């Protein structure tokens, strides 16, 4: 096996394991998975805490229809709301609600703790190096 293929396989296995661990933590404590957390993360960090659905899909590397399916239960429990774009009714906007903001803040604390636990054997220098490598990938 070539080293590049080995690296990609290891990256996938490790990212899947980490995602599963984070999913279990977030769903157990906050009732959302890591994908829903990432939706809230991108909304919290966008202007007016609002994004077009298609931009949200790009941000979390999902299809527009996949994001639409993900948003339905989030809207139902009051984490996000859809807004009509005054310039173009065909463009759906997604905005985080106050409840969504509160859940995001609490879930972020849990994510910070879980992340520290998952990466406890890696020192901060190596984590910084890893982040630089990830920057080169994107």
CORMODA-V994126 format. One record per helix or strand. SS is the DSSP state (h for helix, s for strand). FROM is the first residue (numbers start at 1). TO is the last residue. If there is no record, write none. Layout:
BEGIN
ss->(SS | SS)
from->(FROM | FROM)
to->(TO | TO)
END
This chain:
BEGIN
ss->(h | h | h | s | h | h | s | s | h | h)
from->(3 | 34 | 47 | 50 | 53 | 64 | 80 | 92 | 98 | 124)
to->(30 | 44 | 49 | 52 | 59 | 76 | 84 | 96 | 118 | 137)
END
